[in-house]
Amino acid sequence: MGMTELSLLRKAARALATENKQAATTVHLLAAVFDMGGPAHQLLAQRRLEKAGLMRAARTFDETVDDALGMALAQAQQVAHRAAVPLHLTSRGVEQSTAAGSLHVLVALLSNRAYAAARALQYCGVDVGKLRVAATRVAHGIIAPPRQPRTRSQAAAPPARVSAPSRAPARPAPA
């Protein structure tokens, strides 16, 4: 049986904390979410966050909530259950996906301001409320996930121009 995305995130957060000789916090979980990629990574990257900055914040903020990692992951499962999107119709009805992922963890981390992750984001200048709304809207399927940023080579290239169909020059009016 394969590991779920939540267990991979928990394992990555603990590994990041151990690697830096720290106790695992929700900031480490946030850094693991950032590393996982996908829509949650894009939402964080749009706010000019980087893993190095998140890891610096992990040294600054301590958890005020007991077992914050466990609580955040449990909340992520609840978020995923509420945001279940119909996958397809079967003879039994609509099947729904309730598997929690990194986007659901991001929503859970942003929903509780007592978590060190929410305080660290606020310290980094992120509007936690706006980020939570954006992440929730993507998780519920209200808006599409953010697009991948353009690479430097794409940004340097001039945009493709669509030329208008050529017309014959206007005739001068008869005198």
ZIBELNOR-V245981 format. One record per pair of residues at least 4 apart in sequence whose C-alpha atoms are under 7 Angstrom apart, sorted by the first residue. I is the first residue (numbers start at 1). J is the second residue. Records with the same first field share a line. If there is no record, write none. Layout:
I=J ; J
This chain:
3=7 ; 8
4=8
5=9 ; 101
6=10 ; 73 ; 100 ; 101
7=11
8=12
9=13 ; 29 ; 32 ; 33
10=14 ; 29
11=15
12=16 ; 32
13=17 ; 24 ; 28 ; 29 ; 32
14=18 ; 24
15=19
16=20 ; 28
17=21 ; 22 ; 23 ; 24 ; 28
18=22
24=28
25=29 ; 63 ; 69 ; 116
26=30 ; 68 ; 69 ; 115 ; 116 ; 117
27=31 ; 54 ; 58 ; 116 ; 117
28=32 ; 58
29=33
30=34 ; 117
31=35 ; 51 ; 54
32=36
33=40 ; 41 ; 102
34=40 ; 41 ; 51
37=41
38=42
39=43 ; 103 ; 145 ; 146
40=44 ; 102 ; 103 ; 106
41=45
42=46 ; 146
43=47 ; 146
44=48 ; 49
45=49 ; 50
47=126
49=53
50=54
51=55
52=56
53=57
54=58
55=59
56=60
57=61 ; 120
61=116 ; 120
62=116
63=115 ; 116
64=114 ; 115
65=114 ; 115
67=71
68=72 ; 115
69=73
70=74
71=75
72=76 ; 105 ; 108 ; 109
73=77 ; 105
74=78
75=79 ; 108
76=80 ; 100 ; 104 ; 105 ; 108
77=81 ; 100
78=82
79=83 ; 104
80=84 ; 98 ; 99 ; 100 ; 104
81=98
83=139 ; 140
84=96 ; 97 ; 98
85=96 ; 97
86=94 ; 95 ; 96 ; 97
87=95 ; 96 ; 97
88=94 ; 95
89=93 ; 94 ; 95
90=94
100=104
101=105
102=106
103=107 ; 135 ; 139
104=108 ; 139
105=109
106=110
107=111 ; 132 ; 135 ; 136
108=112
109=115 ; 117 ; 118
110=118 ; 128 ; 132
111=132
113=118 ; 119
115=119
116=120
117=121
118=122 ; 128
119=123
120=124
121=125 ; 126 ; 128
122=126 ; 127 ; 128
127=131
128=132
129=133
130=134
131=135
132=136
133=137
134=138
135=139
136=140
137=141 ; 142 ; 143
138=142 ; 143 ; 144 ; 145
150=154 ; 155
151=155
152=156
153=157
